[in-house]
Amino acid sequence: LGNSNGGPQNVFYGSRGTFNSDSWTFTGEGGGEDRLQEPVKVAPDKVQTHLENWIQCIRANNPKTNADVHAGYAHSVASIMGYRACESGKRITYNAASRQMQES
């Protein structure tokens, strides 16, 4: 993101490993007991972005977007949690029942 770090721009960590956004590869690195045993490379889709789809739907008066409001909410929560974790340096968890985020 503008520096000469040399590493991937984004690495996503999960219970089964990590996803590297530069190589589009999932690996078991950092995963738990159920971690991936072999790397999995995926090809990025060349599809219309959600924003492009949304604008096209507005112009065509089409209420059927690629993702519904619930998917948008889930993506927003994940983005906000990531931002808060980066800013605070702490782990952020989400309680679906209370719809609250908290530092842990």
C-alpha positions in Angstrom: 0.0 0.0 0.0 2.6 2.5 -1.0 5.6 1.2 1.0 8.4 -1.0 0.1 7.6 -3.8 2.6 7.7 -6.4 -0.2 5.0 -8.6 1.4 1.5 -9.2 0.4 -0.9 -6.2 0.6 -3.5 -8.3 2.6 -3.3 -11.5 4.5 -6.5 -12.9 6.0 -6.2 -15.2 9.0 -8.8 -17.9 9.8 -9.1 -21.0 11.9 -7.9 -23.2 9.0 -5.0 -21.0 7.9 -4.4 -17.8 5.9 -5.3 -16.3 2.6 -2.7 -14.2 0.7 -4.4 -11.6 -1.6 -1.3 -11.2 -3.8 -0.9 -14.9 -4.7 -4.6 -15.8 -4.2 -3.5 -18.8 -2.2 -4.9 -20.4 1.0 -2.4 -22.1 3.2 -2.6 -23.9 6.6 -0.1 -21.4 8.1 -1.4 -20.1 11.4 -4.4 -22.4 11.4 -5.6 -24.6 14.3 -6.0 -28.3 14.5 -8.2 -28.3 11.4 -5.7 -26.3 9.3 -5.3 -26.9 5.6 -2.8 -29.6 4.8 -2.0 -28.5 1.3 -2.0 -25.0 -0.2 -5.1 -24.1 -2.4 -4.6 -21.6 -5.2 -7.8 -19.9 -6.5 -8.3 -17.8 -9.6 -9.8 -14.3 -9.0 -13.2 -13.8 -10.7 -13.4 -11.1 -13.3 -16.9 -10.0 -12.3 -18.8 -6.8 -11.9 -18.1 -5.2 -8.5 -20.9 -4.8 -6.0 -20.9 -1.0 -6.5 -21.1 -1.4 -10.3 -24.0 -3.8 -9.9 -25.8 -1.5 -7.4 -25.5 1.5 -9.7 -26.7 -0.6 -12.7 -29.7 -1.8 -10.7 -30.6 1.7 -9.7 -30.4 2.9 -13.3 -32.6 0.0 -14.5 -35.0 0.3 -11.5 -34.1 -3.4 -10.7 -34.4 -4.3 -7.0 -32.4 -7.6 -7.5 -28.8 -6.8 -6.7 -26.0 -9.4 -6.4 -26.1 -9.2 -2.6 -29.0 -8.5 -0.3 -29.0 -6.1 2.7 -28.0 -8.9 5.1 -24.8 -9.6 3.1 -24.0 -5.9 3.1 -24.5 -5.7 6.8 -22.2 -8.8 7.4 -19.5 -7.2 5.2 -19.8 -3.9 6.9 -19.4 -5.6 10.3 -16.3 -7.5 9.2 -14.8 -4.3 7.7 -15.4 -2.3 10.9 -14.1 -5.1 13.1 -10.9 -5.2 11.0 -10.5 -1.4 11.2 -11.0 -1.4 15.0 -8.6 -4.3 15.4 -5.9 -2.4 13.4 -6.5 0.8 15.3 -6.5 -0.8 18.8 -4.0 -3.6 18.2 -6.5 -5.9 20.0 -8.7 -8.7 18.9 -12.3 -7.7 18.2 -15.2 -10.2 18.6 -18.8 -10.0 17.5 -21.8 -11.1 19.5 -24.5 -11.9 16.9 -27.3 -12.1 19.6 -26.6 -8.6 20.9 -25.2 -7.3 17.6 -22.2 -5.8 19.5 -18.5 -5.7 18.9 -16.1 -5.9 21.8 -12.3 -5.9 22.4 -11.0 -9.2 23.8 
